[in-house]
Amino acid sequence: EDDEEEEGNDRKNKKYKEGVYFNKFSPLLGNVIFGSGKMGWCFSIETIARVYGEKYNVNWKSFAKRFWGDYYYSKGKFIEKNEENKKDIKRGSKRSFVQFCLEPLYKIYSQSIGEEKKTLKKTLTELGITLTAEEYQLETVPLLKLILSSFFGKATSLVDMVQRFVSSPVEAAPVK
């Protein structure tokens, strides 16, 4: 009986998918959010993949699967690093999450805080973000908030995740 209860607890703490139990938290399962409460932005792997999917007219679901893990974007395609194809990954290539999520974020922060508006304008154009001349004159924090909300969209990822993964009190009561 104790073994059954332990197995039940183990299953509650893991997500079952395609015949395998996965750890409870994983960006690929959609239950991990990246963000900043202070700056008012957040994203999941799914939401950032949708942004790029719309921008480059690609299948965002396929894109999302390659944003986390040992995937690299090299020579115009995603490559999963393993013994057989590691030679196909250009030296100095970055993992796709770094290249498509973190680097644009770092670039936005650093250019909004310290660089010329001309450089920032060029970066925002590359990301498909347009601001008015008045918006470029905003103080640093309001400018960053505006740019990041334009890049990531509305910060609904957290609410979407809670709605998707947190059981209602009625459903959760029997397992407490």
N, CA, C and O atoms as a DFTB+ gen file, in Angstrom:
704 C
 N C O
     1  1       0.825      -1.187       0.000
     2  2       0.000       0.000       0.000
     3  2       0.875       1.259       0.000
     4  3       0.585       2.220      -0.713
     5  1       1.941       1.250       0.799
     6  2       2.835       2.396       0.822
     7  2       3.504       2.607      -0.526
     8  3       3.725       3.744      -0.943
     9  1       3.831       1.494      -1.220
    10  2       4.443       1.603      -2.544
    11  2       3.492       2.268      -3.538
    12  3       3.913       3.080      -4.362
    13  1       2.199       1.916      -3.452
    14  2       1.218       2.520      -4.351
    15  2       1.096       4.017      -4.088
    16  3       1.010       4.816      -5.021
    17  1       1.091       4.391      -2.801
    18  2       0.977       5.809      -2.459
    19  2       2.210       6.571      -2.934
    20  3       2.093       7.687      -3.441
    21  1       3.392       5.973      -2.773
    22  2       4.623       6.614      -3.217
    23  2       4.624       6.786      -4.735
    24  3       5.028       7.832      -5.243
    25  1       4.171       5.758      -5.460
    26  2       4.095       5.844      -6.910
    27  2       3.107       6.931      -7.336
    28  3       3.354       7.656      -8.300
    29  1       1.995       7.041      -6.620
    30  2       0.999       8.077      -6.910
    31  2       1.579       9.465      -6.709
    32  3       1.353      10.358      -7.526
    33  1       2.332       9.657      -5.618
    34  2       2.970      10.952      -5.374
    35  2       3.991      11.260      -6.454
    36  3       4.106      12.401      -6.902
    37  1       4.740      10.233      -6.876
    38  2       5.720      10.410      -7.930
    39  2       5.043      10.858      -9.219
    40  3       5.543      11.745      -9.911
    41  1       3.920      10.255      -9.536
    42  2       3.201      10.622     -10.758
    43  2       2.648      12.033     -10.670
    44  3       2.605      12.743     -11.675
    45  1       2.219      12.455      -9.473
    46  2       1.704      13.815      -9.314
    47  2       2.802      14.838      -9.562
    48  3       2.524      15.946     -10.020
    49  1       4.043      14.479      -9.264
    50  2       5.152      15.405      -9.412
    51  2       5.794      15.371     -10.785
    52  3       6.765      16.088     -11.027
    53  1       5.283      14.564     -11.677
    54  2       5.851      14.462     -13.018
    55  2       4.748      14.565     -14.056
    56  3       3.579      14.308     -13.769
    57  1       5.125      14.934     -15.235
    58  2       4.190      15.057     -16.351
    59  2       4.382      13.855     -17.268
    60  3       5.510      13.529     -17.638
    61  1       3.296      13.200     -17.634
    62  2       3.349      12.034     -18.497
    63  2       3.158      12.472     -19.934
    64  3       2.195      13.169     -20.255
    65  1       4.080      12.063     -20.805
    66  2       3.970      12.435     -22.203
    67  2       4.621      11.349     -23.050
    68  3       5.775      10.981     -22.832
    69  1       3.875      10.848     -24.006
    70  2       4.377       9.855     -24.950
    71  2       5.072       8.671     -24.269
    72  3       6.152       8.255     -24.687
    73  1       4.450       8.139     -23.229
    74  2       4.977       6.942     -22.578
    75  2       6.116       7.181     -21.621
    76  3       6.703       6.221     -21.121
    77  1       6.454       8.437     -21.344
    78  2       7.579       8.737     -20.463
    79  2       7.145       9.763     -19.428
    80  3       6.390      10.685     -19.737
    81  1       7.628       9.599     -18.185
    82  2       7.395      10.612     -17.163
    83  2       8.513      11.638     -17.217
    84  3       9.692      11.287     -17.172
    85  1       8.135      12.914     -17.314
    86  2       9.106      13.993     -17.343
    87  2       9.101      14.696     -15.998
    88  3       8.103      14.659     -15.278
    89  1      10.221      15.341     -15.652
    90  2      10.245      16.137     -14.442
    91  2       9.141      17.173     -14.510
    92  3       8.679      17.557     -15.585
    93  1       8.738      17.607     -13.347
    94  2       7.593      18.499     -13.246
    95  2       7.780      19.827     -13.991
    96  3       6.834      20.331     -14.596
    97  1       8.967      20.387     -13.954
    98  2       9.177      21.689     -14.570
    99  2      10.099      21.586     -15.774
   100  3      11.201      21.043     -15.691
   101  1       9.626      22.115     -16.888
   102  2      10.434      22.153     -18.107
   103  2       9.876      23.222     -19.032
   104  3       8.664      23.283     -19.237
   105  1      10.732      24.063     -19.592
   106  2      10.256      25.052     -20.561
   107  2       9.519      24.408     -21.728
   108  3       8.598      25.007     -22.283
   109  1       9.912      23.196     -22.107
   110  2       9.251      22.532     -23.240
   111  2       7.837      22.080     -22.914
   112  3       7.008      21.929     -23.811
   113  1       7.559      21.864     -21.633
   114  2       6.203      21.484     -21.244
   115  2       5.297      22.708     -21.093
   116  3       4.083      22.574     -20.939
   117  1       5.891      23.894     -21.137
   118  2       5.099      25.119     -21.037
   119  2       4.851      25.576     -19.622
   120  3       4.076      26.506     -19.401
   121  1       5.502      24.935     -18.643
   122  2       5.243      25.312     -17.255
   123  2       6.401      26.081     -16.625
   124  3       6.516      26.132     -15.400
   125  1       7.254      26.676     -17.449
   126  2       8.328      27.555     -16.985
   127  2       8.208      28.867     -17.752
   128  3       8.068      28.882     -18.975
   129  1       8.264      29.955     -17.013
   130  2       8.140      31.287     -17.593
   131  2       9.417      32.067     -17.289
   132  3       9.963      31.970     -16.190
   133  1       9.884      32.830     -18.252
   134  2      11.026      33.716     -18.065
   135  2      10.472      35.135     -18.031
   136  3       9.605      35.475     -18.837
   137  1      10.954      35.966     -17.117
   138  2      10.416      37.313     -17.107
   139  2      10.997      38.209     -16.045
   140  3      11.888      37.825     -15.288
   141  1      10.465      39.421     -16.010
   142  2      10.833      40.425     -15.029
   143  2       9.554      41.119     -14.574
   144  3       8.902      41.819     -15.349
   145  1       9.209      40.915     -13.322
   146  2       8.032      41.589     -12.770
   147  2       8.224      43.092     -12.730
   148  3       7.291      43.854     -12.983
   149  1       9.431      43.514     -12.413
   150  2       9.719      44.947     -12.328
   151  2       9.535      45.638     -13.679
   152  3       9.016      46.752     -13.745
   153  1       9.957      44.982     -14.741
   154  2       9.865      45.590     -16.066
   155  2       8.573      45.225     -16.798
   156  3       8.280      45.780     -17.856
   157  1       7.806      44.297     -16.237
   158  2       6.491      43.985     -16.791
   159  2       6.488      43.121     -18.036
   160  3       5.606      43.260     -18.883
   161  1       7.461      42.231     -18.159
   162  2       7.460      41.335     -19.318
   163  2       7.673      39.907     -18.865
   164  3       8.293      39.650     -17.833
   165  1       7.155      38.996     -19.642
   166  2       7.409      37.575     -19.415
   167  2       7.135      36.827     -20.715
   168  3       6.393      37.289     -21.582
   169  1       7.749      35.671     -20.819
   170  2       7.515      34.845     -21.990
   171  2       7.756      33.393     -21.644
   172  3       8.495      33.067     -20.715
   173  1       7.121      32.536     -22.405
   174  2       7.384      31.103     -22.334
   175  2       8.029      30.737     -23.665
   176  3       8.059      31.549     -24.590
   177  1       8.535      29.539     -23.760
   178  2       9.109      29.078     -25.025
   179  2       8.050      29.205     -26.130
   180  3       8.354      29.609     -27.253
   181  1       6.820      28.858     -25.793
   182  2       5.733      28.919     -26.777
   183  2       5.471      30.349     -27.247
   184  3       5.330      30.595     -28.445
   185  1       5.406      31.296     -26.301
   186  2       5.058      32.661     -26.709
   187  2       6.168      33.307     -27.534
   188  3       5.880      34.040     -28.481
   189  1       7.433      33.049     -27.194
   190  2       8.519      33.638     -27.989
   191  2       8.586      32.967     -29.360
   192  3       8.922      33.615     -30.352
   193  1       8.269      31.680     -29.420
   194  2       8.242      30.990     -30.720
   195  2       7.137      31.564     -31.601
   196  3       7.305      31.673     -32.815
   197  1       6.013      31.930     -30.999
   198  2       4.931      32.558     -31.764
   199  2       5.377      33.905     -32.348
   200  3       5.044      34.237     -33.486
   201  1       6.133      34.677     -31.555
   202  2       6.643      35.966     -32.029
   203  2       7.493      35.754     -33.277
   204  3       7.299      36.423     -34.292
   205  1       8.433      34.820     -33.194
   206  2       9.298      34.548     -34.348
   207  2       8.524      33.893     -35.488
   208  3       8.798      34.153     -36.659
   209  1       7.565      33.051     -35.148
   210  2       6.753      32.414     -36.182
   211  2       6.020      33.433     -37.031
   212  3       5.978      33.316     -38.255
   213  1       5.439      34.441     -36.376
   214  2       4.741      35.505     -37.102
   215  2       5.718      36.355     -37.908
   216  3       5.446      36.712     -39.054
   217  1       6.854      36.674     -37.299
   218  2       7.834      37.541     -37.958
   219  2       8.429      36.890     -39.207
   220  3       8.584      37.546     -40.237
   221  1       8.761      35.604     -39.115
   222  2       9.429      34.928     -40.229
   223  2       8.524      33.965     -40.993
   224  3       8.982      33.232     -41.870
   225  1       7.234      33.972     -40.649
   226  2       6.253      33.119     -41.323
   227  2       6.684      31.637     -41.311
   228  3       6.730      30.974     -42.347
   229  1       6.993      31.150     -40.106
   230  2       7.373      29.744     -39.928
   231  2       6.434      29.091     -38.917
   232  3       5.750      29.777     -38.158
   233  1       6.411      27.775     -38.916
   234  2       5.584      27.025     -37.979
   235  2       6.137      27.205     -36.564
   236  3       7.202      26.677     -36.244
   237  1       5.426      27.942     -35.722
   238  2       5.932      28.252     -34.387
   239  2       6.054      27.011     -33.503
   240  3       6.933      26.959     -32.643
   241  1       5.189      26.008     -33.699
   242  2       5.264      24.799     -32.866
   243  2       6.577      24.055     -33.119
   244  3       7.217      23.577     -32.183
   245  1       6.960      23.965     -34.358
   246  2       8.229      23.331     -34.726
   247  2       9.396      24.160     -34.188
   248  3      10.381      23.616     -33.689
   249  1       9.273      25.457     -34.295
   250  2      10.298      26.384     -33.803
   251  2      10.480      26.224     -32.296
   252  3      11.608      26.172     -31.805
   253  1       9.368      26.146     -31.565
   254  2       9.402      26.064     -30.095
   255  2      10.151      24.831     -29.608
   256  3      10.865      24.897     -28.608
   257  1      10.000      23.728     -30.289
   258  2      10.671      22.486     -29.881
   259  2      12.182      22.610     -29.954
   260  3      12.902      21.838     -29.319
   261  1      12.665      23.570     -30.718
   262  2      14.109      23.712     -30.913
   263  2      14.699      24.898     -30.145
   264  3      15.863      25.247     -30.337
   265  1      13.911      25.503     -29.294
   266  2      14.404      26.628     -28.493
   267  2      15.084      26.192     -27.205
   268  3      15.806      26.982     -26.596
   269  1      14.875      24.981     -26.786
   270  2      15.419      24.544     -25.493
   271  2      16.183      23.253     -25.685
   272  3      15.774      22.391     -26.464
   273  1      17.274      23.118     -24.989
   274  2      18.059      21.895     -25.060
   275  2      19.321      22.109     -25.869
   276  3      19.823      23.229     -25.969
   277  1      19.822      21.052     -26.437
   278  2      21.090      21.082     -27.158
   279  2      20.884      21.387     -28.643
   280  3      21.453      20.715     -29.503
   281  1      20.076      22.391     -28.935
   282  2      19.835      22.803     -30.319
   283  2      20.614      24.073     -30.629
   284  3      20.695      24.992     -29.814
   285  1      21.174      24.098     -31.806
   286  2      21.931      25.243     -32.291
   287  2      21.339      25.652     -33.632
   288  3      20.827      24.818     -34.379
   289  1      21.414      26.942     -33.926
   290  2      20.991      27.424     -35.235
   291  2      22.268      27.732     -35.995
   292  3      22.987      28.677     -35.669
   293  1      22.539      26.936     -36.999
   294  2      23.788      27.068     -37.733
   295  2      23.531      26.784     -39.209
   296  3      22.795      25.861     -39.562
   297  1      24.140      27.580     -40.044
   298  2      24.017      27.395     -41.492
   299  2      22.556      27.399     -41.958
   300  3      22.177      26.656     -42.863
   301  1      21.743      28.254     -41.317
   302  2      20.353      28.404     -41.735
   303  2      19.401      27.322     -41.279
   304  3      18.271      27.255     -41.764
   305  1      19.831      26.461     -40.344
   306  2      18.921      25.422     -39.854
   307  2      19.235      25.071     -38.406
   308  3      20.321      25.350     -37.898
   309  1      18.261      24.456     -37.763
   310  2      18.451      23.999     -36.392
   311  2      19.139      22.645     -36.407
   312  3      18.784      21.763     -37.188
   313  1      20.124      22.491     -35.536
   314  2      20.853      21.229     -35.448
   315  2      20.891      20.808     -33.985
   316  3      21.284      21.584     -33.114
   317  1      20.482      19.577     -33.727
   318  2      20.599      19.042     -32.374
   319  2      21.997      18.463     -32.229
   320  3      22.420      17.607     -33.007
   321  1      22.698      18.944     -31.225
   322  2      24.088      18.513     -31.060
   323  2      24.147      17.076     -30.553
   324  3      23.552      16.738     -29.529
   325  1      24.866      16.248     -31.279
   326  2      25.173      14.884     -30.849
   327  2      26.477      14.480     -31.525
   328  3      27.043      15.252     -32.299
   329  1      26.944      13.296     -31.241
   330  2      28.237      12.850     -31.769
   331  2      28.285      12.857     -33.292
   332  3      29.321      13.168     -33.880
   333  1      27.177      12.519     -33.929
   334  2      27.164      12.396     -35.384
   335  2      27.193      13.732     -36.116
   336  3      27.778      13.833     -37.195
   337  1      26.572      14.755     -35.545
   338  2      26.467      15.994     -36.308
   339  2      27.150      17.196     -35.659
   340  3      26.931      18.328     -36.091
   341  1      27.959      16.981     -34.649
   342  2      28.590      18.134     -34.005
   343  2      29.519      18.894     -34.947
   344  3      29.781      20.077     -34.733
   345  1      30.017      18.229     -35.983
   346  2      30.876      18.908     -36.962
   347  2      30.072      19.897     -37.824
   348  3      30.651      20.804     -38.422
   349  1      28.743      19.727     -37.889
   350  2      27.893      20.615     -38.676
   351  2      27.624      21.949     -37.977
   352  3      27.130      22.895     -38.590
   353  1      27.956      22.009     -36.692
   354  2      27.708      23.234     -35.929
   355  2      28.957      24.104     -36.009
   356  3      30.044      23.701     -35.594
   357  1      28.777      25.295     -36.546
   358  2      29.908      26.212     -36.706
   359  2      30.526      26.534     -35.358
   360  3      29.819      26.681     -34.361
   361  1      31.841      26.642     -35.332
   362  2      32.562      27.021     -34.117
   363  2      32.037      28.386     -33.651
   364  3      31.889      29.311     -34.450
   365  1      31.766      28.493     -32.378
   366  2      31.256      29.744     -31.826
   367  2      29.743      29.888     -31.901
   368  3      29.203      30.898     -31.451
   369  1      29.046      28.902     -32.460
   370  2      27.586      28.962     -32.509
   371  2      27.025      28.908     -31.094
   372  3      27.611      28.305     -30.195
   373  1      25.895      29.544     -30.924
   374  2      25.243      29.564     -29.608
   375  2      24.003      28.701     -29.648
   376  3      23.411      28.486     -30.706
   377  1      23.616      28.207     -28.483
   378  2      22.357      27.463     -28.415
   379  2      21.223      28.372     -28.872
   380  3      21.283      29.592     -28.721
   381  1      20.198      27.757     -29.429
   382  2      19.114      28.540     -30.017
   383  2      18.417      29.434     -28.988
   384  3      17.998      30.540     -29.330
   385  1      18.282      28.983     -27.734
   386  2      17.647      29.827     -26.716
   387  2      18.467      31.101     -26.499
   388  3      17.907      32.190     -26.371
   389  1      19.766      30.963     -26.461
   390  2      20.634      32.129     -26.293
   391  2      20.522      33.041     -27.508
   392  3      20.374      34.255     -27.363
   393  1      20.592      32.469     -28.695
   394  2      20.586      33.260     -29.923
   395  2      19.262      33.982     -30.163
   396  3      19.254      35.146     -30.563
   397  1      18.144      33.296     -29.922
   398  2      16.840      33.877     -30.265
   399  2      16.120      34.546     -29.098
   400  3      15.219      35.354     -29.321
   401  1      16.494      34.231     -27.865
   402  2      15.787      34.808     -26.719
   403  2      16.675      35.737     -25.903
   404  3      16.351      36.910     -25.720
   405  1      17.796      35.212     -25.412
   406  2      18.623      36.002     -24.505
   407  2      19.387      37.126     -25.195
   408  3      19.410      38.247     -24.687
   409  1      20.006      36.857     -26.329
   410  2      20.787      37.910     -26.988
   411  2      19.942      39.111     -27.416
   412  3      20.359      40.247     -27.192
   413  1      18.761      38.901     -28.027
   414  2      17.941      40.085     -28.331
   415  2      17.547      40.860     -27.068
   416  3      17.495      42.090     -27.074
   417  1      17.274      40.129     -25.999
   418  2      16.914      40.770     -24.733
   419  2      18.087      41.593     -24.194
   420  3      17.905      42.746     -23.806
   421  1      19.285      41.011     -24.168
   422  2      20.478      41.736     -23.722
   423  2      20.730      42.965     -24.584
   424  3      21.079      44.033     -24.081
   425  1      20.551      42.798     -25.876
   426  2      20.787      43.889     -26.821
   427  2      19.824      45.044     -26.542
   428  3      20.229      46.206     -26.511
   429  1      18.557      44.715     -26.342
   430  2      17.550      45.747     -26.054
   431  2      17.909      46.491     -24.774
   432  3      17.883      47.721     -24.739
   433  1      18.244      45.747     -23.727
   434  2      18.596      46.385     -22.453
   435  2      19.828      47.279     -22.614
   436  3      19.798      48.449     -22.234
   437  1      20.896      46.737     -23.168
   438  2      22.140      47.512     -23.232
   439  2      21.994      48.744     -24.131
   440  3      22.506      49.813     -23.798
   441  1      21.318      48.609     -25.241
   442  2      21.173      49.748     -26.142
   443  2      20.196      50.789     -25.603
   444  3      20.372      51.983     -25.845
   445  1      19.183      50.358     -24.886
   446  2      18.234      51.312     -24.311
   447  2      18.886      52.101     -23.186
   448  3      18.590      53.280     -22.991
   449  1      19.764      51.453     -22.458
   450  2      20.396      52.097     -21.299
   451  2      21.575      52.976     -21.706
   452  3      21.719      54.088     -21.198
   453  1      22.432      52.486     -22.629
   454  2      23.670      53.199     -22.801
   455  2      24.064      53.650     -24.180
   456  3      24.942      54.504     -24.300
   457  1      23.476      53.135     -25.216
   458  2      23.993      53.452     -26.543
   459  2      23.189      54.546     -27.229
   460  3      22.154      54.995     -26.738
   461  1      23.692      54.947     -28.355
   462  2      23.032      55.955     -29.169
   463  2      21.658      55.467     -29.625
   464  3      21.460      54.273     -29.851
   465  1      20.736      56.377     -29.756
   466  2      19.388      56.035     -30.213
   467  2      19.405      55.486     -31.636
   468  3      18.528      54.709     -32.012
   469  1      20.392      55.882     -32.423
   470  2      20.517      55.409     -33.799
   471  2      20.740      53.889     -33.825
   472  3      20.135      53.181     -34.631
   473  1      21.606      53.402     -32.943
   474  2      21.887      51.967     -32.851
   475  2      20.653      51.221     -32.357
   476  3      20.317      50.153     -32.867
   477  1      19.986      51.791     -31.364
   478  2      18.763      51.182     -30.830
   479  2      17.700      51.111     -31.916
   480  3      17.023      50.092     -32.057
   481  1      17.550      52.169     -32.671
   482  2      16.549      52.214     -33.739
   483  2      16.800      51.094     -34.761
   484  3      15.857      50.451     -35.224
   485  1      18.073      50.865     -35.109
   486  2      18.433      49.817     -36.060
   487  2      18.065      48.434     -35.508
   488  3      17.498      47.605     -36.221
   489  1      18.389      48.195     -34.244
   490  2      18.063      46.908     -33.609
   491  2      16.557      46.689     -33.561
   492  3      16.074      45.598     -33.865
   493  1      15.819      47.721     -33.182
   494  2      14.363      47.591     -33.098
   495  2      13.758      47.337     -34.469
   496  3      12.796      46.579     -34.590
   497  1      14.302      47.952     -35.487
   498  2      13.827      47.714     -36.855
   499  2      14.034      46.249     -37.226
   500  3      13.148      45.622     -37.806
   501  1      15.207      45.703     -36.891
   502  2      15.489      44.280     -37.158
   503  2      14.495      43.369     -36.443
   504  3      14.156      42.298     -36.946
   505  1      14.029      43.796     -35.270
   506  2      13.076      43.003     -34.491
   507  2      11.623      43.300     -34.866
   508  3      10.701      42.693     -34.322
   509  1      11.425      44.229     -35.792
   510  2      10.073      44.558     -36.222
   511  2       9.332      45.483     -35.272
   512  3       8.102      45.485     -35.241
   513  1      10.069      46.270     -34.494
   514  2       9.463      47.191     -33.518
   515  2       9.659      48.619     -34.013
   516  3      10.773      49.030     -34.338
   517  1       8.555      49.371     -34.065
   518  2       8.636      50.774     -34.485
   519  2       8.175      51.662     -33.353
   520  3       7.160      51.392     -32.711
   521  1       8.923      52.721     -33.110
   522  2       8.568      53.702     -32.094
   523  2       8.490      55.082     -32.743
   524  3       9.114      55.340     -33.772
   525  1       7.719      55.950     -32.124
   526  2       7.649      57.328     -32.604
   527  2       8.848      58.102     -32.062
   528  3       9.535      57.640     -31.152
   529  1       9.088      59.271     -32.625
   530  2      10.194      60.119     -32.161
   531  2       9.997      60.483     -30.687
   532  3      10.967      60.549     -29.931
   533  1       8.753      60.717     -30.277
   534  2       8.464      61.057     -28.879
   535  2       8.773      59.875     -27.957
   536  3       9.281      60.064     -26.852
   537  1       8.465      58.656     -28.411
   538  2       8.725      57.469     -27.589
   539  2      10.220      57.254     -27.381
   540  3      10.633      56.803     -26.313
   541  1      11.034      57.567     -28.379
   542  2      12.492      57.449     -28.223
   543  2      13.030      58.419     -27.175
   544  3      14.120      58.210     -26.643
   545  1      12.281      59.470     -26.874
   546  2      12.718      60.464     -25.893
   547  2      12.339      60.093     -24.454
   548  3      12.700      60.810     -23.520
   549  1      11.618      58.985     -24.266
   550  2      11.217      58.561     -22.923
   551  2      12.437      58.278     -22.049
   552  3      13.521      57.979     -22.550
   553  1      12.240      58.379     -20.726
   554  2      13.286      57.984     -19.786
   555  2      13.558      56.492     -19.969
   556  3      12.752      55.781     -20.570
   557  1      14.678      56.025     -19.458
   558  2      15.141      54.659     -19.696
   559  2      14.118      53.583     -19.317
   560  3      13.805      52.725     -20.141
   561  1      13.594      53.612     -18.090
   562  2      12.682      52.542     -17.651
   563  2      11.389      52.519     -18.454
   564  3      11.005      51.450     -18.929
   565  1      10.694      53.648     -18.634
   566  2       9.496      53.602     -19.474
   567  2       9.789      53.172     -20.915
   568  3       8.988      52.468     -21.529
   569  1      10.938      53.597     -21.452
   570  2      11.327      53.204     -22.805
   571  2      11.533      51.692     -22.874
   572  3      11.037      51.040     -23.793
   573  1      12.255      51.136     -21.916
   574  2      12.480      49.690     -21.877
   575  2      11.164      48.926     -21.771
   576  3      10.953      47.942     -22.479
   577  1      10.284      49.382     -20.888
   578  2       8.989      48.706     -20.724
   579  2       8.199      48.710     -22.032
   580  3       7.588      47.707     -22.400
   581  1       8.218      49.831     -22.719
   582  2       7.510      49.947     -23.990
   583  2       8.103      49.000     -25.033
   584  3       7.372      48.283     -25.715
   585  1       9.418      49.002     -25.151
   586  2      10.087      48.153     -26.139
   587  2       9.844      46.680     -25.836
   588  3       9.509      45.905     -26.731
   589  1      10.013      46.295     -24.576
   590  2       9.873      44.877     -24.216
   591  2       8.435      44.391     -24.353
   592  3       8.202      43.243     -24.733
   593  1       7.473      45.253     -24.048
   594  2       6.081      44.830     -24.248
   595  2       5.775      44.717     -25.743
   596  3       4.952      43.896     -26.149
   597  1       6.435      45.539     -26.557
   598  2       6.267      45.420     -28.009
   599  2       6.905      44.135     -28.530
   600  3       6.362      43.491     -29.428
   601  1       8.041      43.765     -27.975
   602  2       8.752      42.564     -28.419
   603  2       8.051      41.292     -27.960
   604  3       7.807      40.397     -28.769
   605  1       7.724      41.199     -26.671
   606  2       7.130      39.979     -26.119
   607  2       5.612      39.948     -26.195
   608  3       5.009      38.893     -25.999
   609  1       4.992      41.068     -26.470
   610  2       3.530      41.130     -26.464
   611  2       3.034      41.294     -25.033
   612  3       3.816      41.537     -24.115
   613  1       1.758      41.160     -24.863
   614  2       1.184      41.304     -23.522
   615  2       1.723      40.200     -22.624
   616  3       1.905      39.061     -23.055
   617  1       1.973      40.554     -21.381
   618  2       2.563      39.608     -20.426
   619  2       1.493      38.661     -19.877
   620  3       1.162      38.700     -18.692
   621  1       0.966      37.823     -20.746
   622  2      -0.084      36.895     -20.338
   623  2       0.423      35.473     -20.121
   624  3      -0.348      34.596     -19.732
   625  1       1.701      35.236     -20.366
   626  2       2.249      33.876     -20.262
   627  2       2.035      33.261     -18.898
   628  3       1.718      32.077     -18.784
   629  1       2.208      34.068     -17.857
   630  2       2.056      33.539     -16.500
   631  2       0.615      33.093     -16.248
   632  3       0.383      32.000     -15.731
   633  1      -0.332      33.923     -16.607
   634  2      -1.740      33.576     -16.412
   635  2      -2.115      32.360     -17.261
   636  3      -2.831      31.471     -16.801
   637  1      -1.626      32.330     -18.499
   638  2      -1.884      31.177     -19.369
   639  2      -1.343      29.893     -18.743
   640  3      -2.006      28.856     -18.766
   641  1      -0.128      29.970     -18.181
   642  2       0.487      28.797     -17.570
   643  2      -0.309      28.332     -16.347
   644  3      -0.562      27.138     -16.182
   645  1      -0.696      29.267     -15.506
   646  2      -1.469      28.912     -14.312
   647  2      -2.785      28.264     -14.721
   648  3      -3.179      27.243     -14.157
   649  1      -3.453      28.841     -15.681
   650  2      -4.723      28.299     -16.160
   651  2      -4.547      26.883     -16.700
   652  3      -5.408      26.024     -16.504
   653  1      -3.439      26.650     -17.373
   654  2      -3.191      25.359     -18.011
   655  2      -2.723      24.275     -17.034
   656  3      -3.068      23.105     -17.206
   657  1      -1.940      24.647     -16.007
   658  2      -1.284      23.639     -15.180
   659  2      -1.741      23.563     -13.726
   660  3      -1.517      22.545     -13.070
   661  1      -2.366      24.598     -13.214
   662  2      -2.775      24.568     -11.812
   663  2      -4.223      24.097     -11.740
   664  3      -5.118      24.666     -12.364
   665  1      -4.418      23.058     -10.973
   666  2      -5.767      22.490     -10.828
   667  2      -6.663      23.436     -10.055
   668  3      -6.198      24.222      -9.230
   669  1      -7.941      23.352     -10.331
   670  2      -8.899      24.140      -9.567
   671  2      -8.937      23.571      -8.144
   672  3      -8.572      22.412      -7.947
   673  1      -9.364      24.348      -7.157
   674  2      -9.445      23.837      -5.792
   675  2     -10.313      22.583      -5.679
   676  3     -10.009      21.688      -4.891
   677  1     -11.367      22.515      -6.445
   678  2     -12.257      21.350      -6.406
   679  2     -11.530      20.118      -6.929
   680  3     -11.633      19.044      -6.335
   681  1     -10.793      20.258      -8.039
   682  2     -10.051      19.126      -8.599
   683  2      -8.878      18.710      -7.707
   684  3      -8.545      17.526      -7.636
   685  1      -8.255      19.667      -7.032
   686  2      -7.063      19.388      -6.229
   687  2      -7.397      18.831      -4.855
   688  3      -6.555      18.169      -4.247
   689  1      -8.587      19.075      -4.351
   690  2      -8.955      18.666      -2.994
   691  2      -8.737      17.172      -2.720
   692  3      -8.192      16.845      -1.665
   693  1      -9.128      16.251      -3.605
   694  2      -8.946      14.831      -3.295
   695  2      -7.475      14.399      -3.163
   696  3      -7.195      13.409      -2.487
   697  1      -6.550      15.101      -3.778
   698  2      -5.146      14.676      -3.712
   699  2      -4.365      15.345      -2.599
   700  3      -3.172      15.083      -2.445
   701  1      -5.000      16.193      -1.829
   702  2      -4.310      16.850      -0.705
   703  2      -4.153      15.911       0.446
   704  3      -3.597      16.287       1.478
